[in-house]
Amino acid sequence: MTDRAALGGIVLHDLVKSYADGDRPALDLPELTIPPGSFTVVVGPSGCGKSTALRLIAGLETPDAGHIAIDGADVTDLPPGRRDLSMVFQDFALYPHMTVAENVGFGLRIQARHDRRRGLTARITRTGRADAPAAASRAEIAESVRRACALVRLDGKEHRRPSQLSGGERQRVALARALVRGPSVLLLDEPLSALDAQLRHHARAELVRLHREFGCTAVLVTHDQLEALSMATHLVVLDGGRLSQAGSPQEVYSRPANTFVAGFLGSPAMNLQPVETIAEGSATTAGVGLRAPGLQARLAGPAEPLPAGPVSLGWRPADGVPEAAPAGGFGSAAGALTGT
C-alpha cells in the first residue's frame, strides 16, 4: 500500500463493502487511483456503488476490507473530520434558520470552539489566514466566509436565508460551505440532480470553474453520462459494484473496454452489431473481414487476432458514413467495404 499511496491523489486498494441484505458486495474495487488535482467523475447506473465509494472515501462508511489513501496518507481508520476533505450532498442540507454567511461559516465556528477548548492552533487555509496564532477569531472567520461567498458569486446575499434563494443559489451556498475550510479533497454526491435542465447546464460550468480556481482534487458522483463526459478530466465507470473502465473521457468514449461501457456512454449509444469473422488473404495480409446481414466490412490489421465465430462490431453514430449499395448488393464480393 505504501508505494501506491506515494502517488498522491486518492488510492483505493482491495476495497470491499457489503451490506447485510445484499447477495454480493455493493462495492468491490481491487485497484482505483484518482489522480491528484483532477476533476474525477464517477458514473454508472443506479445501484452500481457510486455513492458507496464516495461515502467510503469520506469516512461515512467503514470498508469490510481494503485501504484508502489520500495524498499519500492511509486514512482507512481515520474519522471523517481528520481526512482533510469536504462533501456536498444531494439535498444541500442547509440550516433554514441561518443566513447564507452563517451556513457557510458554521463549520469554522464549531472548529474554532473546539480549538479554544483544546488549546489548539487554528488552521484556516486557502480561503483564509494560515498559521493563525490561536483559535480563529470572529473577524478571521468572517473574512474566510466573505472570500468563499465571493468565490461562488454570492456577493451581497450573505444575509439572506435559504428560503429566499433559488435552487442554484442554495447549491452554491453548499459549495461555499465545503470550500471555506480549504480541503485537499472535495466530494460531490449528485449536487446538480435537483436543478432544472437550464440551471444544471450553468452549474456544470461553475463547478469546472471553481475546480480550476481552487485546485483541489474533486470527485463527482452522477448517473448522468452527459454530465460526466462534459465535466471530467478523469472518468470512472462502475457497474454492479465493480470497475468497468477508468481513464480520460476521450479514451473511455472512443475505446470502451466492454459492451457495457459502449452502450452506457454516449447519446445515442454506440452501435453494437453481431458479426461473423471471415479469413481474408494470406497470413501476411493485414485485415480481417466481418460479415452480417446487410453489412460487409474489413478491419485493417487489428492489434490482436479476432476469435473465430460471432463477435460484436461497435461504432459511434458520428463515425458512420452513409453510402449507396453497390450494384452487386452487399451480399456479393463487389459489396465488400474497405473502411477501418
N, C-alpha and C positions, 0 to 999 in steps of 0.2 A: 504493500500500500504506500510506502514511503516514496518510492520512485514516481508513482503515478501522482501523488499529492503534490510533488515538487513542480508539476506542470503549471500550477495556478488554475484559476477559474474554479469550476465545480467538478468534482470527480465522484461518480457513483460506481462502486465496485462490488460485485456479487450481491446486489441489493435485492432483498426479498421481503414482501409484505403480504400477509394473508389475513383474511377475516374469517370468523367462525362459521358464517353462513355460506361461504364460498367453496366450490369443489376444486378450485385451482387458485394459485396466488393472484391477488389483484395486481401485483407488480413483480416482475422477475427480470432484473437487468444485470447480466454478467459484467458489462462494462459500458459506461457512458461518460464522455467528457464534454463539458460545456466550456468553450474557450473563454479566457478572461477578457472582459471588456466587450463581449459580444452581445447582440440582441438575439437571444435564442428563443425560438417559438416551438413549443411542444404541441403537436397537433395529432388528432385522431378522433375516431367516433366516440360516442358516449359510452362510458364504462371501460375504456381502454387503459385506464391507470394514470391519466394526465394529472388530475388534482391530487391523487395519492402521492405521486412523485414530488409535486410541489410541497405538499404538507410534510413529507419526509425531510426534504431539504430545509424547511423552516423549523423543524423540530416539533411540529404539532402532532406528528405520529412517530411511533417507535418502530424501527425495522425489526423483522424477525431474524434477519441475518444480513451481513454485509457492512460496508463502511461508506461514509460520506466525508469528503474533504472539501474545504472552501479555502482558496488561496493558500494551499499547502498545509493547512492545519486540519487534523482529524476532528470533526465536530460531531461524530456519531452519538456520543453520550452527553453532549453539552445541551443545556436548556436553551430555548429559543432566544432569550434575552442576551445570551453570550455568543451568538453566532454572527454578529455584525451584519444583520440583514433586516429588511423591512418588507412587508407584504400588503398588497392591496387586494381586498376581497371583492367578490362579485357584487355584493349588495352595499359596498362602501362603508357600512357600519359607522355612520356619523352620529354624534350625540345631538339630538334635536333641540335641546335647551341651550346649547353652546353656540357662540358665534363662530364664524369661519376661523378667526385668529385663535380662539380658544380650542377649537377642534385640532387645528394644525399643531399648536404648542402643547397639547395635553401630555404627550409622551415625554417632552423635555421637562415639563413641570414635575411630573412624577419622578423622573430620573434625578432631577436636582434635589428633590425632597429626600430621596434615598441617599444621595451623595452627602447631604448635610448630616443625616443621621449616622452614616458610617464614617464620616470624616474623609471622604474620598475626593480626589480632584475631578472636576467636571470635564467632560470630553465631548465638546461640540465641534464637529469638523465639517469641512466642505462649505456648508451654507452659513456657518457661524465662526466664532473665535475658537482657535485651537489652543490647547495647553493653558486653559484658564487656571489661575492660582487657587481657586476654590470652587465650590458648587456654583453652577451657573446662576447669575443674578437675574432678576426680573427684566432688567434692561437688556442683558445679553440674549435671553430667550425671546424677547420682543423683536430684537434685531434679526435673529435667526428666522423667526416666523415671517417677518416682513420680506426677507430675501427669498424664502421659499414660496410665498404667495406671488412675488414678482416673477419668479421662475416659471410658474404655471399660469401667469397672466390673470391673476385675481386682484390686481391692484385696485384699491378703492372699495372693495367688497368685504374687507376684513371684519366689519361689524354686522354683517348680515347673518341670519340663521339659515340652516339648510332648507327650511320650508320656503324661503324667499329666493332660492336659487333654481336654475334649470338643471336638468339631468346631467348635461355636460359640465356645468359648473360644480355640481356635487362630486362628480368624478374627479375633477381637478383638485378639489379640497382633499379627497382621499390620497391623491398622488402627492400633494404638498406635505401632508402629514407623514407619508412614508419617506419623502426625500429630506425633510428637515433634519433628520438625525444623521445624515451623511453616511448611509450604509454602503458597504462594498458590494452588496448583492441586493437587487430589487426583484421581488417575486410578484407576479401579476396573475391573479386567478380569474380569467374571463372578465376583466373590468369593463369591457365595452358591450357586453351582451344585453344590457338593459337600455341601451341607447337606440334611437331610431336610425334608419339607414344613412340619412344625410349627416347626422351628428356623428355617427360612428366613423364615417369616412374622414371627417375633420379630426376626430380624436386619434385616429391612427397616425396621421401626420404629426400631431402634437406629441404623441408618445415617442416617435422616432426622433423628433427634435430634442426632446428632453434627454433621451439617452445619449445623443451626440454631445450635448452641453454638459451633462453630468458625468458621463464617462464610467459609470459602474457596470457591472455585469447584470444584465436584465434577463429574466426568464418569464415568458408569457405563455400561459396555457389557453388554448382555444380549440373549438371544434370547427371553426370557420377556415377552410383551406385557402380562400382568397385572402383573408386577413393574414394568414401565415406566410403566404408567398410574397405579399406586398411589403411586409414589415421586417422579416427576419434577415439577419446576416448569417445565422446558423439555424438549420431546420432539423427537428427531431420528430419522426413519425412513429407513433406507438399503435399497436394492435393487439388486443387481448392481453394487455399487461406486459408485452414483450416489445423489444426494439425492432422495428421493421427496417429503418434506414435513418442515417444521420449524415448531414453534410450541408453544403451551400444550397440555397433554394434552387439555383440553376441546375446544379448537379442532380438533385433529387427529382426535379421536374423532368429533366431531359433523359436521365438514365436511371429510372426506378429499379430498385433491387428485386422487386417481385410484383406479381399481378395486383396485390392489394394496394401498394403504393401507386401503381399505374392507374388503377381505377378510382382511387380516393382523391388524388390531387389533380386539379385542372377542371375547368368548366367551359366546355364539356370535357368529360373524362377521356383518357387515352383510348383509342380504338384497339380492341383485342380480337384477333381473328385466328381461330384454329386453322393451321395449315399443315400440309404434308411436305417433308423434305424430299428433294429429288437430287440424285447424284448427277452432277454436270461436269463434263470434260474429264481430263486425266487428273492424276494426283497432283500435278504441277500447276493446274489451272485454278486460279483463285475464284471462288464463288460457290454459292450454294443455291440451288433452285428451291422455290417454295410454290406450292400449288393449293388452291381451294376453289370451290365453285365460284366462278366469276372473277377469279384472280390468279395471275401467274406473275412471279417476280423472281429476281435473283439478287442475293446479298453478296456484295463484293468482299470476299475474304474475311469472314468473322474471326475474332480473336481465338475462339475455341471451336472445335468441330461440333456441329449440332447433332443431337441424338437422332437415330432413325425413328420414323413414325411421326405422330402428330406433335406439333409444338405450337406455341402461341406467337403470332406476329403482332407487335404493338407499334402504333404510330399516332402522333398527335394530329388532330384535325388540321392544324395550321401547316403541317408538313406535307399534306396531301396535295397533289396536282391533278386536276381532272383531265382526262384525255379521251378522245373518241375511240371506240372499239376498233381494232384493226379489221381489215377485210375478212380475214380468216376466222375471226372470233377469238375470244380469249382462250378457248379450249384448244386451239391449234398451235403448232410450233411458231407460226408467224405472230402469234399474240404474246410471246414472251416479253415481259417488261425488263428493263435493264437498270432500273433505279437502285439506289443504295438504302 
